[in-house]
Amino acid sequence: MNTKKNIIIDCDPGIDDSLALLLALQSEELNVIGITIVSGNAPASIGAQNALKVLQLVNRLDIPVYIGAEKPLKVPFESAQDTHGEDGLGNSQIPSVSSASPQENAVFFIKETLHQNPETIVLALGPLTNIALALNEDPSCFDQVSRFVVMGGNYRSHGNCSPVAEYNFWCDPDAAKFVFEQEFPVPIEMVGLDVTRKIVLTPTILEYMKHTNKQIYSFIQQISRFYFDYHWEHEKVLGCVINDPLTVAYLLDSTLAQGFNSHVEVATLGLGRGQSIVDDHNFWQLPNNCYLLTEVDPAIFWHIFLTRVCKAEETKLAQILPQLLEGKL
């Protein structure tokens, strides 16, 4: 019996998006039926090529990649290339893929695929522009999704591109606002900075990867060097926060994170641009539209990531994981 879950991944690769793609592609429970690209960490054309680089790494160029929105709905586009490098992959200069090309019209693909494949999971890892455009053109296209998981926003954690805003919501606040105003058959599952900040790729974990899967290690090491330097310079973090892979791990094992249901809205203007406003005391008395993650177990995440992406042996990893997370190996 085929128990694979169909999934569309809408993303903006991006270093951490690429790591999320690796985890999804190496997880037998998930059937990635398409990857749609939005401008965010890098312009969509660059992000699409980066998605192809990941697919080539794991021999999955059979999965289609679609280019979507090149700019936000209303505000000027500002990439995160200062964080991810001009090529979106830490200025790693990994060669472009010549044996496959991205296709156009990601929004059309999202709409048609969701109608044709009931119970599909939608995983949104970048600005919500493609999702907003699809819903605006066809509000019914999400009527049969089984889960809708969004990496974005923040609750009690501070922002990463303003004091109050996470980048994906800040990049296209109007799209985020529109999406959170829609009615879905399932709550939006919001994987924000409150939990993703606790998922840090450290030099110790990276060194461990070298001894489990040298090919994957080489790719991750190349794309993360720039990210390591950025985090140390700006946040004095020894390592780098990898936001997006947590969303995939959460899909695979929902016990690794917990949260609560609430009504969430997104601000679009002024100093609060992109802020996710969480009505945790039911002040507005509006229906809950979001399940917001607030707690996470990094050990469960790293067990999932290292055994799947790097093919670490489960029993051995379980024995050393506590020390690995403490940086003692």
KEGU-282507 format. One record per atom (N, C-alpha, C, O): x, y, z; residue in one letter. Coordinates in steps of 0.2 Angstrom, whole numbers, padded with zeros to 4 digits, always signed. Example, Ala and Ser with C-alpha at 12.3 -4.5 7.8 and 13.67 -1.06 7.14 Angstrom:
+0066-0028+0039A +0062-0022+0039A +0066-0016+0039A +0071-0017+0042A +0064-0011+0035S +0068-0005+0036S +0064+0000+0039S +0067+0006+0040S 
//
This chain:
+0004-0006+0000M +0000+0000+0000M +0004+0006+0000M +0009+0007+0004M +0003+0011-0005N +0007+0017-0005N +0004+0022+0000N -0001+0024-0001N +0009+0024+0005T +0007+0028+0010T +0010+0035+0009T +0010+0039+0013T +0013+0036+0003K +0017+0043+0002K +0012+0048+0002K +0006+0047-0001K +0014+0054+0005K +0009+0060+0005K +0012+0065-0001K +0017+0066-0001K +0007+0066-0005N +0009+0071-0010N +0010+0078-0007N +0006+0080-0003N +0015+0081-0009I +0017+0088-0007I +0019+0093-0012I +0023+0091-0017I +0017+0099-0012I +0020+0104-0016I +0024+0109-0011I +0022+0111-0006I +0030+0110-0013I +0034+0114-0009I +0035+0121-0013I +0038+0121-0018I +0033+0126-0010D +0033+0133-0013D +0039+0136-0009D +0039+0137-0003D +0044+0139-0012C +0050+0141-0009C +0054+0146-0012C +0053+0148-0018C +0059+0148-0009D +0064+0154-0012D +0071+0152-0011D +0075+0156-0007D +0074+0146-0013P +0080+0144-0012P +0086+0149-0014P +0086+0151-0019P +0090+0151-0009G +0090+0150-0002G +0094+0144+0001G +0093+0139-0001G +0098+0146+0006I +0102+0141+0009I +0098+0136+0013I +0098+0130+0012I +0094+0139+0018D +0090+0134+0022D +0084+0131+0018D +0082+0125+0020D +0081+0134+0013D +0076+0131+0008D +0080+0125+0005D +0076+0120+0005D +0086+0126+0003S +0089+0120+0000S +0090+0114+0005S +0089+0108+0003S +0091+0115+0011L +0092+0110+0016L +0085+0107+0017L +0085+0101+0018L +0080+0111+0017A +0073+0108+0018A +0071+0104+0012A +0068+0098+0013A +0073+0106+0006L +0072+0102+0000L +0076+0095+0001L +0073+0090-0001L +0082+0095+0003L +0086+0089+0004L +0082+0084+0008L +0082+0078+0007L +0080+0087+0014L +0076+0083+0019L +0070+0080+0016L +0068+0074+0017L +0066+0084+0012A +0060+0081+0009A +0061+0076+0004A +0057+0071+0004A +0066+0077+0000L +0068+0073-0005L +0070+0066-0003L +0070+0061-0006L +0073+0066+0003Q +0076+0060+0006Q +0072+0057+0011Q +0074+0052+0015Q +0065+0059+0011S +0060+0056+0016S +0055+0052+0012S +0051+0055+0008S +0055+0045+0013E +0051+0041+0009E +0043+0042+0010E +0039+0040+0006E +0041+0045+0015E +0034+0047+0017E +0032+0052+0012E +0025+0052+0011E +0036+0056+0009L +0034+0062+0005L +0035+0061-0002L +0040+0058-0004L +0030+0062-0006N +0030+0062-0014N +0030+0069-0016N +0025+0072-0017N +0036+0072-0017V +0036+0079-0020V +0034+0080-0027V +0038+0077-0031V +0028+0082-0028I +0025+0082-0035I +0027+0088-0039I +0026+0089-0045I +0030+0093-0035G +0032+0099-0039G +0035+0104-0034G +0033+0105-0028G +0040+0108-0036I +0043+0114-0033I +0041+0120-0036I +0043+0121-0042I +0038+0125-0033T +0037+0131-0035T +0041+0137-0032T +0042+0136-0026T +0043+0141-0036I +0048+0146-0034I +0045+0153-0034I +0042+0155-0038I +0047+0157-0028V +0045+0164-0027V +0051+0168-0026V +0056+0165-0023V +0051+0174-0028S +0056+0178-0026S +0056+0180-0019S +0051+0181-0016S +0062+0179-0016G +0063+0180-0009G +0070+0181-0007G +0073+0186-0008G +0073+0175-0004N +0080+0175-0003N +0084+0178-0008N +0089+0181-0008N +0082+0176-0014A +0085+0178-0021A +0080+0178-0026A +0074+0176-0025A +0081+0182-0031P +0076+0182-0036P +0074+0175-0039P +0077+0171-0038P +0067+0175-0041A +0065+0168-0043A +0069+0164-0048A +0069+0158-0047A +0072+0168-0053S +0075+0164-0058S +0082+0161-0055S +0084+0155-0057S +0085+0164-0050I +0090+0161-0046I +0088+0156-0042I +0091+0150-0042I +0083+0157-0038G +0080+0152-0034G +0078+0145-0038G +0079+0140-0035G +0076+0146-0044A +0074+0140-0048A +0080+0136-0050A +0080+0130-0049A +0085+0139-0051Q +0092+0136-0053Q +0094+0132-0047Q +0097+0127-0047Q +0094+0136-0041N +0096+0132-0035N +0092+0126-0033N +0095+0121-0031N +0085+0126-0035A +0081+0120-0033A +0084+0115-0038A +0084+0109-0036A +0085+0116-0044L +0088+0111-0049L +0095+0108-0046L +0096+0102-0047L +0099+0113-0043K +0105+0110-0041K +0104+0105-0035K +0108+0100-0035K +0099+0106-0031V +0098+0101-0026V +0095+0095-0029V +0097+0089-0027V +0090+0096-0033L +0087+0090-0037L +0093+0085-0040L +0093+0079-0040L +0098+0089-0043Q +0103+0085-0047Q +0107+0081-0041Q +0110+0076-0043Q +0108+0085-0036L +0113+0082-0031L +0110+0075-0028L +0114+0070-0027L +0103+0074-0028V +0100+0068-0026V +0097+0064-0031V +0092+0060-0030V +0099+0066-0037N +0096+0062-0043N +0089+0062-0044N +0086+0057-0045N +0086+0068-0043R +0078+0069-0044R +0076+0074-0048R +0072+0078-0047R +0080+0075-0054L +0078+0080-0059L +0071+0078-0063L +0069+0082-0067L +0068+0073-0061D +0062+0071-0063D +0056+0075-0060D +0051+0076-0063D +0058+0078-0055I +0053+0083-0051I +0053+0090-0055I +0058+0093-0055I +0047+0092-0057P +0047+0098-0060P +0048+0104-0056P +0046+0104-0050P +0051+0110-0058V +0052+0116-0055V +0048+0121-0059V +0049+0122-0065V +0044+0125-0055Y +0041+0131-0059Y +0042+0137-0056Y +0043+0138-0050Y +0044+0142-0060I +0045+0149-0058I +0039+0153-0057I +0034+0153-0061I +0038+0156-0051G +0032+0160-0050G +0034+0168-0049G +0037+0170-0054G +0031+0171-0044A +0031+0178-0044A +0038+0181-0043A +0042+0178-0039A +0039+0186-0048E +0046+0189-0047E +0046+0195-0042E +0051+0197-0041E +0040+0197-0040K +0040+0203-0035K +0034+0202-0031K +0029+0199-0033K +0034+0205-0025P +0028+0205-0021P +0022+0208-0024P +0023+0212-0029P +0017+0208-0020L +0010+0210-0023L +0010+0218-0024L +0008+0221-0029L +0013+0221-0019K +0013+0229-0019K +0019+0232-0017K +0021+0237-0021K +0023+0230-0012V +0029+0233-0010V +0035+0232-0015V +0035+0226-0018V +0040+0236-0015P +0046+0234-0019P +0049+0228-0017P +0049+0227-0011P +0052+0224-0021F +0056+0218-0019F +0063+0219-0016F +0067+0223-0019F +0064+0217-0011E +0070+0217-0007E +0073+0210-0006E +0069+0207-0001E +0078+0207-0009S +0080+0200-0008S +0084+0200-0001S +0085+0205+0002S +0085+0194+0001A +0090+0193+0006A +0096+0190+0004A +0099+0186+0008A +0099+0193-0001Q +0105+0190-0004Q +0111+0193+0000Q +0117+0190+0000Q +0110+0198+0005D +0115+0200+0010D +0116+0194+0015D +0122+0193+0017D +0111+0190+0016T +0112+0184+0020T +0113+0178+0017T +0117+0174+0019T +0111+0177+0011H +0112+0170+0007H +0117+0171+0001H +0118+0166-0002H +0120+0176+0000G +0124+0177-0005G +0121+0179-0012G +0115+0178-0013G +0125+0182-0017E +0122+0184-0023E +0119+0178-0027E +0114+0179-0031E +0122+0172-0026D +0119+0166-0030D +0114+0163-0026D +0111+0158-0028D +0112+0165-0020G +0107+0162-0015G +0110+0156-0012G +0106+0154-0007G +0115+0154-0013L +0118+0148-0010L +0125+0150-0007L +0130+0146-0008L +0126+0155-0004G +0132+0157+0000G +0138+0159-0005G +0143+0157-0003G +0136+0161-0011N +0142+0162-0016N +0146+0156-0016N +0152+0157-0017N +0143+0150-0017S +0147+0144-0017S +0149+0143-0024S +0154+0138-0025S +0146+0146-0029Q +0148+0145-0036Q +0147+0138-0038Q +0151+0135-0042Q +0142+0134-0035I +0141+0128-0038I +0138+0128-0045I +0134+0132-0046I +0141+0124-0050P +0139+0125-0057P +0131+0124-0058P +0128+0121-0055P +0129+0128-0063S +0122+0128-0065S +0120+0121-0068S +0125+0117-0070S +0114+0119-0068V +0112+0113-0070V +0110+0114-0078V +0106+0119-0079V +0113+0110-0082S +0111+0111-0089S +0107+0106-0092S +0104+0107-0098S +0106+0101-0088S +0102+0095-0091S +0094+0096-0090S +0090+0091-0092S +0092+0101-0086A +0085+0102-0085A +0084+0109-0084A +0089+0113-0083A +0078+0112-0085S +0076+0119-0085S +0070+0120-0081S +0065+0115-0081S +0069+0125-0078P +0063+0127-0074P +0057+0128-0079P +0059+0131-0085P +0051+0127-0077Q +0045+0129-0081Q +0042+0135-0079Q +0044+0138-0073Q +0038+0138-0083E +0034+0144-0081E +0028+0143-0077E +0025+0137-0077E +0025+0148-0074N +0018+0148-0072N +0017+0144-0066N +0013+0139-0066N +0021+0145-0060A +0020+0142-0054A +0013+0142-0051A +0010+0137-0048A +0010+0148-0052V +0003+0149-0049V -0002+0144-0053V -0006+0141-0049V -0002+0144-0059F -0006+0139-0063F -0005+0132-0060F -0010+0128-0059F +0001+0130-0060F +0003+0123-0057F +0000+0122-0050F -0003+0117-0049F +0001+0127-0046I -0002+0126-0039I -0010+0125-0040I -0012+0120-0037I -0013+0129-0043K -0021+0128-0044K -0023+0122-0047K -0027+0118-0044K -0020+0120-0052E -0022+0114-0056E -0020+0108-0052E -0024+0103-0052E -0014+0108-0049T -0012+0102-0045T -0016+0100-0039T -0018+0095-0038T -0018+0106-0036L -0022+0105-0030L -0029+0102-0031L -0032+0098-0027L -0032+0104-0037H -0038+0102-0039H -0038+0094-0041H -0043+0090-0040H -0032+0093-0044Q -0032+0086-0047Q -0029+0081-0042Q -0030+0075-0043Q -0026+0083-0036N -0024+0079-0031N -0026+0081-0024N -0023+0084-0020N -0032+0078-0022P -0035+0080-0016P -0030+0077-0010P -0026+0072-0011P -0031+0080-0005E -0027+0078+0001E -0019+0080+0000E -0015+0077+0004E -0018+0084-0004T -0011+0086-0005T -0008+0091+0001T -0013+0095+0003T -0002+0090+0003I +0001+0095+0008I +0004+0101+0004I +0007+0100-0001I +0003+0107+0007V +0006+0113+0004V +0011+0115+0009V +0009+0117+0015V +0017+0116+0007L +0022+0118+0012L +0025+0125+0009L +0028+0124+0003L +0024+0130+0012A +0027+0137+0010A +0032+0139+0014A +0032+0140+0020A +0038+0140+0011L +0044+0141+0014L +0047+0148+0013L +0052+0150+0015L +0044+0152+0008G +0046+0158+0006G +0040+0164+0007G +0035+0162+0010G +0041+0170+0005P +0036+0174+0004P +0029+0171+0001P +0030+0167-0003P +0024+0173+0003L +0017+0170+0002L +0014+0172-0005L +0008+0172-0006L +0018+0175-0009T +0016+0179-0015T +0012+0174-0020T +0007+0175-0022T +0016+0168-0021N +0013+0163-0026N +0006+0160-0023N +0001+0159-0027N +0006+0159-0016I +0000+0156-0013I -0006+0161-0014I -0011+0160-0015I -0004+0168-0012A -0009+0173-0012A -0012+0174-0020A -0018+0174-0020A -0008+0173-0025L -0010+0174-0031L -0015+0168-0033L -0020+0169-0037L -0013+0162-0031A -0017+0156-0033A -0024+0157-0030A -0029+0155-0033A -0024+0159-0023L -0030+0160-0020L -0034+0165-0022L -0041+0165-0023L -0031+0170-0025N -0035+0176-0027N -0038+0174-0034N -0044+0176-0035N -0035+0170-0038E -0037+0168-0044E -0043+0162-0044E -0047+0162-0048E -0041+0158-0039D -0046+0152-0038D -0046+0151-0030D -0043+0146-0028D -0051+0154-0027P -0051+0153-0019P -0053+0146-0017P -0052+0144-0012P -0056+0142-0022S -0057+0135-0020S -0051+0130-0021S -0052+0124-0019S -0046+0132-0023C -0040+0127-0025C -0037+0124-0019C -0035+0119-0019C -0038+0127-0013F -0036+0125-0006F -0041+0121-0003F -0040+0119+0003F -0047+0120-0006D -0053+0117-0002D -0051+0110+0000D -0055+0107+0005D -0047+0106-0003Q -0046+0099-0001Q -0039+0098+0001Q -0037+0092+0001Q -0035+0103+0003V -0028+0101+0005V -0028+0098+0012V -0033+0099+0016V -0024+0093+0013S -0024+0090+0020S -0020+0094+0025S -0022+0094+0031S -0015+0098+0023R -0011+0102+0028R -0008+0108+0024R -0007+0107+0018R -0008+0113+0028F -0005+0119+0025F +0000+0122+0030F -0002+0125+0035F +0006+0121+0029V +0012+0123+0034V +0016+0129+0031V +0018+0128+0025V +0017+0134+0035V +0020+0140+0033V +0026+0141+0037V +0025+0141+0043V +0032+0142+0034M +0038+0145+0038M +0037+0152+0037M +0038+0155+0032M +0036+0155+0043G +0036+0163+0043G +0033+0165+0050G +0030+0161+0053G +0034+0171+0051G +0031+0175+0056G +0035+0174+0063G +0040+0170+0063G +0033+0177+0068N +0036+0176+0075N +0030+0178+0080N +0026+0182+0078N +0031+0176+0086Y +0026+0177+0091Y +0030+0181+0097Y +0029+0187+0097Y +0034+0177+0101R +0037+0181+0106R +0045+0182+0104R +0048+0186+0107R +0047+0178+0100S +0054+0180+0097S +0054+0186+0093S +0049+0188+0090S +0060+0189+0093H +0061+0196+0089H +0061+0194+0082H +0062+0188+0080H +0061+0199+0078G +0061+0198+0071G +0068+0197+0068G +0073+0197+0072G +0069+0195+0062N +0076+0194+0059N +0077+0199+0053N +0082+0199+0050N +0072+0204+0052C +0073+0209+0047C +0071+0216+0049C +0071+0221+0046C +0067+0216+0055S +0065+0222+0059S +0064+0219+0066S +0065+0213+0067S +0064+0224+0070P +0063+0222+0077P +0057+0217+0078P +0056+0213+0083P +0052+0217+0074V +0045+0214+0075V +0044+0209+0069V +0039+0205+0070V +0047+0209+0064A +0045+0205+0058A +0050+0200+0056A +0056+0201+0056A +0048+0194+0054E +0052+0189+0051E +0052+0190+0043E +0047+0193+0040E +0057+0188+0040Y +0058+0190+0033Y +0053+0188+0028Y +0051+0193+0024Y +0050+0182+0028N +0045+0180+0023N +0039+0184+0023N +0036+0186+0018N +0037+0186+0029F +0031+0190+0030F +0032+0197+0028F +0028+0201+0025F +0039+0200+0030W +0041+0206+0029W +0042+0208+0021W +0040+0213+0019W +0044+0203+0018C +0046+0203+0011C +0039+0205+0007C +0039+0209+0002C +0034+0201+0008D +0028+0202+0005D +0022+0202+0010D +0018+0197+0011D +0021+0208+0014P +0017+0208+0019P +0009+0208+0017P +0005+0205+0020P +0008+0210+0011D +0001+0210+0008D -0001+0203+0007D -0007+0201+0007D +0004+0199+0004A +0002+0192+0002A +0001+0188+0009A -0004+0184+0009A +0005+0189+0014A +0004+0186+0020A -0003+0188+0023A -0006+0183+0026A -0004+0194+0023K -0010+0196+0026K -0016+0193+0023K -0021+0191+0026K -0016+0193+0016F -0021+0190+0012F -0022+0183+0013F -0028+0181+0014F -0017+0179+0014V -0017+0172+0015V -0020+0171+0022V -0025+0166+0022V -0018+0174+0027F -0021+0173+0034F -0028+0175+0034F -0031+0173+0039F -0031+0179+0030E -0038+0181+0030E -0042+0176+0026E -0049+0176+0027E -0040+0171+0023Q -0044+0166+0019Q -0046+0161+0024Q -0044+0160+0029Q -0052+0157+0022E -0054+0152+0026E -0052+0145+0022E -0053+0144+0016E -0049+0141+0026F -0046+0135+0024F -0049+0129+0028F -0052+0130+0033F -0049+0123+0025P -0052+0117+0028P -0048+0115+0034P -0050+0111+0038P -0042+0117+0034V -0037+0115+0040V -0034+0122+0042V -0033+0127+0038V -0032+0122+0049P -0028+0128+0051P -0021+0129+0047P -0018+0124+0046P -0019+0135+0046I -0012+0136+0044I -0008+0134+0050I -0009+0136+0056I -0003+0130+0049E +0002+0128+0054E +0008+0133+0053E +0012+0132+0048E +0009+0137+0058M +0014+0142+0057M +0020+0140+0061M +0020+0140+0067M +0026+0139+0057V +0032+0137+0060V +0037+0144+0060V +0040+0145+0055V +0037+0147+0065G +0040+0154+0065G +0046+0154+0069G +0049+0149+0071G +0049+0160+0070L +0056+0161+0073L +0056+0158+0080L +0061+0157+0082L +0050+0158+0083D +0050+0155+0090D +0053+0148+0091D +0057+0147+0096D +0052+0144+0086V +0055+0138+0086V +0061+0137+0081V +0066+0133+0082V +0061+0140+0075T +0066+0139+0071T +0073+0142+0073T +0078+0139+0071T +0073+0147+0077R +0079+0150+0080R +0083+0144+0084R +0089+0145+0086R +0079+0139+0087K +0082+0134+0091K +0086+0129+0087K +0088+0124+0089K +0085+0129+0080I +0088+0124+0076I +0094+0127+0072I +0094+0131+0067I +0100+0126+0076V +0106+0129+0074V +0111+0124+0071V +0113+0119+0075V +0113+0125+0065L +0119+0120+0062L +0125+0123+0065L +0127+0128+0063L +0128+0119+0069T +0135+0121+0072T +0141+0118+0069T +0140+0114+0065T +0147+0121+0070P +0153+0118+0067P +0154+0111+0069P +0156+0107+0065P +0151+0109+0075T +0152+0102+0077T +0148+0097+0073T +0150+0092+0071T +0141+0099+0072I +0137+0095+0068I +0139+0095+0061I +0139+0090+0058I +0142+0100+0058L +0144+0100+0051L +0150+0095+0051L +0150+0092+0046L +0154+0096+0056E +0160+0091+0056E +0158+0084+0056E +0161+0079+0053E +0153+0082+0060Y +0150+0076+0060Y +0147+0073+0054Y +0148+0067+0052Y +0144+0078+0050M +0142+0076+0043M +0147+0073+0039M +0146+0069+0035M +0153+0076+0039K +0159+0074+0035K +0160+0067+0036K +0163+0063+0031K +0159+0064+0042H +0160+0057+0043H +0154+0052+0042H +0155+0046+0043H +0149+0055+0039T +0143+0051+0038T +0142+0051+0031T +0140+0045+0028T +0142+0056+0027N +0141+0057+0020N +0145+0062+0017N +0143+0068+0017N +0150+0061+0014K +0155+0066+0012K +0152+0070+0006K +0153+0076+0005K +0148+0067+0002Q +0145+0071-0004Q +0140+0076-0001Q +0140+0082-0003Q +0136+0074+0003I +0131+0079+0006I +0134+0084+0010I +0133+0090+0010I +0139+0082+0014Y +0143+0086+0018Y +0146+0092+0014Y +0146+0098+0016Y +0149+0090+0008S +0153+0094+0004S +0148+0100+0002S +0150+0106+0001S +0142+0098+0000F +0137+0103-0003F +0135+0107+0003F +0135+0113+0002F +0133+0105+0009I +0131+0109+0014I +0137+0113+0017I +0135+0119+0018I +0143+0111+0017Q +0148+0115+0019Q +0149+0121+0014Q +0151+0126+0016Q +0149+0119+0008Q +0150+0125+0003Q +0145+0130+0003Q +0146+0136+0003Q +0138+0128+0004I +0133+0133+0005I +0132+0137+0011I +0129+0142+0012I +0135+0134+0017S +0134+0137+0023S +0140+0141+0026S +0139+0145+0031S +0145+0141+0023R +0151+0145+0025R +0149+0152+0026R +0150+0156+0031R +0146+0155+0020F +0144+0162+0020F +0139+0163+0026F +0139+0169+0029F +0134+0159+0027Y +0129+0159+0032Y +0132+0159+0039Y +0130+0163+0043Y +0137+0155+0040F +0140+0155+0046F +0143+0162+0048F +0142+0164+0053F +0147+0165+0043D +0150+0171+0044D +0145+0177+0045D +0146+0181+0050D +0139+0176+0042Y +0134+0181+0043Y +0131+0181+0050Y +0130+0186+0053Y +0130+0175+0052H +0127+0174+0059H +0132+0176+0064H +0130+0179+0069H +0138+0175+0063W +0143+0177+0069W +0143+0185+0069W +0144+0188+0074W +0144+0188+0063E +0145+0195+0062E +0139+0199+0065E +0139+0204+0068E +0133+0196+0064H +0127+0200+0065H +0123+0198+0072H +0120+0202+0075H +0124+0191+0074E +0121+0189+0080E +0125+0186+0085E +0123+0183+0090E +0132+0185+0083K +0137+0182+0087K +0134+0174+0089K +0135+0172+0094K +0131+0171+0084V +0130+0164+0084V +0135+0160+0081V +0137+0162+0075V +0138+0155+0084L +0143+0151+0081L +0139+0145+0078L +0138+0140+0081L +0138+0146+0071G +0134+0142+0067G +0129+0146+0064G +0130+0152+0063G +0124+0143+0061C +0119+0146+0058C +0112+0143+0059C +0111+0137+0059C +0107+0148+0060V +0100+0146+0061V +0097+0143+0054V +0098+0147+0049V +0095+0137+0054I +0092+0135+0047I +0084+0134+0048I +0082+0129+0051I +0081+0139+0046N +0074+0139+0048N +0070+0134+0044N +0066+0130+0048N +0070+0133+0038D +0066+0129+0034D +0066+0122+0035D +0060+0119+0034D +0071+0119+0036P +0071+0111+0037P +0066+0109+0043P +0064+0104+0043P +0065+0113+0048L +0061+0112+0053L +0054+0110+0051L +0051+0106+0054L +0052+0114+0046T +0045+0113+0043T +0044+0106+0041T +0039+0102+0042T +0049+0103+0037V +0049+0096+0034V +0049+0091+0040V +0045+0086+0040V +0053+0092+0045A +0054+0088+0050A +0048+0087+0054A +0045+0082+0057A +0044+0093+0055Y +0038+0093+0058Y +0032+0090+0055Y +0028+0086+0058Y +0033+0090+0048L +0028+0086+0044L +0029+0078+0046L +0024+0074+0046L +0035+0076+0046L +0037+0069+0047L +0036+0067+0054L +0034+0061+0055L +0037+0071+0059D +0036+0069+0066D +0033+0075+0070D +0037+0079+0072D +0026+0075+0071S +0023+0081+0074S +0024+0082+0081S +0023+0087+0084S +0027+0076+0084T +0029+0077+0091T +0035+0081+0093T +0036+0083+0099T +0039+0083+0088L +0045+0087+0089L +0043+0094+0091L +0048+0098+0094L +0037+0097+0090A +0035+0103+0091A +0028+0104+0094A +0024+0100+0092A +0027+0109+0098Q +0020+0110+0100Q +0019+0117+0100Q +0023+0122+0100Q +0012+0119+0101G +0010+0126+0101G +0003+0127+0103G +0000+0123+0107G -0001+0132+0100F -0007+0133+0102F -0011+0136+0096F -0008+0139+0092F -0018+0135+0096N -0022+0138+0091N -0024+0146+0093N -0025+0147+0099N -0024+0150+0088S -0025+0157+0089S -0027+0160+0083S -0027+0157+0077S -0030+0166+0083H -0031+0170+0077H -0025+0175+0076H -0022+0178+0081H -0022+0175+0070V -0016+0178+0068V -0018+0183+0062V -0021+0181+0057V -0016+0189+0063E -0016+0194+0057E -0009+0196+0056E -0005+0196+0060E -0008+0199+0050V -0001+0201+0048V -0002+0209+0046V -0006+0211+0042V +0002+0213+0049A +0002+0220+0048A +0006+0222+0041A +0011+0218+0039A +0004+0227+0038T +0007+0228+0031T +0011+0235+0031T +0015+0236+0026T +0010+0239+0035L +0013+0246+0035L +0017+0248+0040L +0017+0246+0046L +0021+0253+0039G +0025+0257+0044G +0030+0252+0048G +0033+0247+0045G +0031+0254+0054L +0036+0250+0058L +0034+0243+0059L +0039+0239+0060L +0028+0242+0059G +0025+0235+0060G +0025+0231+0054G +0022+0225+0054G +0027+0233+0048R +0027+0229+0042R +0029+0222+0043R +0035+0221+0045R +0025+0217+0041G +0026+0210+0041G +0025+0207+0048G +0027+0201+0049G +0024+0211+0053Q +0023+0208+0060Q +0017+0203+0060Q +0011+0205+0058Q +0018+0197+0063S +0012+0193+0064S +0009+0194+0071S +0013+0193+0076S +0003+0197+0071I +0000+0199+0077I -0004+0193+0080I -0009+0191+0076I -0003+0190+0085V -0006+0184+0088V -0010+0186+0094V -0008+0189+0099V -0017+0185+0093D -0022+0187+0098D -0022+0181+0103D -0027+0177+0103D -0017+0180+0107D -0017+0175+0111D -0022+0175+0117D -0023+0170+0121D -0025+0181+0118H -0030+0182+0124H -0037+0183+0121H -0041+0184+0125H -0038+0181+0115N -0044+0181+0111N -0048+0188+0112N -0054+0189+0113N -0043+0193+0111F -0046+0200+0112F -0051+0202+0107F -0056+0205+0108F -0050+0200+0101W -0054+0201+0095W -0060+0196+0095W -0065+0198+0091W -0060+0191+0098Q -0065+0186+0098Q -0067+0184+0091Q -0073+0183+0089Q -0062+0182+0087L -0062+0180+0080L -0060+0173+0080L -0057+0170+0084L -0062+0169+0075P -0061+0162+0075P -0053+0161+0074P -0050+0165+0071P -0051+0155+0077N -0044+0154+0076N -0042+0152+0069N -0046+0148+0066N -0037+0154+0066N -0035+0153+0059N -0028+0150+0059N -0026+0148+0053N -0025+0148+0065C -0018+0146+0064C -0016+0142+0070C -0019+0143+0076C -0012+0137+0069Y -0009+0133+0074Y -0002+0135+0075Y +0002+0134+0070Y +0000+0139+0080L +0006+0142+0080L +0011+0138+0085L +0010+0137+0091L +0017+0136+0082L +0022+0132+0086L +0026+0137+0090L +0028+0142+0088L +0027+0135+0096T +0031+0139+0101T +0036+0135+0105T +0041+0138+0107T +0036+0128+0105E +0041+0124+0108E +0043+0119+0103E +0040+0116+0099E +0050+0117+0103V +0053+0112+0099V +0058+0108+0103V +0062+0111+0107V +0059+0102+0101D +0065+0098+0103D +0070+0097+0098D +0069+0093+0093D +0076+0101+0098P +0081+0101+0093P +0084+0094+0092P +0086+0092+0087P +0084+0090+0097A +0087+0083+0097A +0083+0079+0092A +0086+0075+0088A +0076+0079+0092I +0072+0075+0088I +0073+0078+0081I +0074+0074+0076I +0074+0084+0080F +0075+0087+0073F +0081+0084+0070F +0082+0082+0065F +0087+0085+0074W +0093+0083+0071W +0094+0075+0070W +0097+0073+0066W +0090+0071+0074H +0090+0064+0073H +0087+0063+0066H +0089+0059+0062H +0081+0066+0065I +0078+0066+0058I +0082+0068+0053I +0083+0064+0048I +0085+0074+0053F +0089+0077+0048F +0095+0073+0046F +0097+0071+0041F +0099+0071+0052L +0105+0067+0051L +0105+0060+0048L +0109+0058+0044L +0099+0057+0050T +0098+0050+0048T +0096+0050+0041T +0097+0045+0037T +0092+0055+0039R +0089+0055+0032R +0094+0058+0027R +0095+0055+0022R +0096+0064+0028V +0100+0068+0024V +0107+0065+0023V +0110+0064+0018V +0110+0064+0029C +0117+0062+0029C +0118+0054+0030C +0123+0052+0030C +0112+0050+0031K +0112+0043+0031K +0116+0041+0038K +0119+0036+0038K +0116+0045+0043A +0119+0043+0049A +0115+0036+0052A +0109+0036+0051A +0119+0032+0055E +0117+0026+0058E +0113+0027+0064E +0116+0030+0069E +0106+0025+0064E +0102+0028+0070E +0104+0026+0077E +0104+0030+0081E +0106+0020+0078T +0108+0018+0085T +0115+0022+0087T +0115+0024+0093T +0119+0022+0083K +0126+0026+0084K +0124+0033+0086K +0127+0036+0090K +0120+0036+0081L +0118+0043+0082L +0115+0044+0089L +0116+0049+0092L +0110+0040+0091A +0106+0041+0097A +0111+0041+0103A +0110+0044+0108A +0117+0037+0102Q +0121+0037+0108Q +0125+0043+0109Q +0127+0045+0114Q +0127+0047+0103I +0131+0053+0104I +0128+0059+0103I +0131+0064+0104I +0121+0059+0101L +0118+0065+0099L +0118+0070+0105L +0119+0076+0104L +0117+0068+0111P +0117+0074+0117P +0124+0077+0117P +0124+0083+0118P +0129+0074+0116Q +0136+0077+0116Q +0137+0081+0110Q +0140+0086+0110Q +0134+0078+0104L +0135+0082+0098L +0131+0089+0098L +0134+0094+0096L +0126+0089+0101L +0122+0095+0102L +0125+0100+0107L +0124+0106+0106L +0129+0097+0111E +0133+0102+0116E +0140+0104+0113E +0143+0107+0117E +0141+0101+0107G +0148+0103+0104G +0154+0100+0108G +0159+0102+0107G +0153+0094+0110K +0158+0090+0114K +0162+0085+0110K +0167+0082+0112K +0160+0084+0104L +0163+0079+0100L +0167+0082+0094L +0171+0079+0091L 
//
